């Protein structure tokens, strides 16, 4: 069986089982093909058979790549511009990492909704510096150092000193 060639690639290097195993070494920080074969869950003799027959064990490689978060494209089509179908209407199960990032975003947005009225009450500009200070205080309050309202009010008042001093200087 002939080795698979990368479609539409500038590279004319064929992807055989040996080349595939060498690329997989970087996934698991392996120094030998024997380690890669063991990671795939089979004996080294299987690799020898694949090499002799010119077979790439897709059914073993693809699940392992997905398990460690590598794209199949990375292995089988490096440097190739690929086109992907549009996303499905119903969202499939998301990875725990994506769910965690979404949860962090929701926490951040909840903090912003609590902070914006405080900025307005204390005549503070809704700028990055002020938001950052108050968001930090908001999250520290959840760690039990002080109550949330006390923490946010304290920081809002402390940051309000500069605008108040500036207004007083303009009046005097």
Secondary structure as UniProt FT lines:
FT   STRAND          4..5
FT   TURN            7..8
FT   STRAND          14..15
FT   HELIX           17..28
FT   HELIX           33..40
FT   HELIX           44..53
FT   HELIX           58..67
FT   TURN            68..69
FT   HELIX           72..76
FT   TURN            78..79
FT   HELIX           96..121
FT   TURN            122..123
FT   HELIX           128..141
FT   TURN            142..144
FT   HELIX           148..171
//
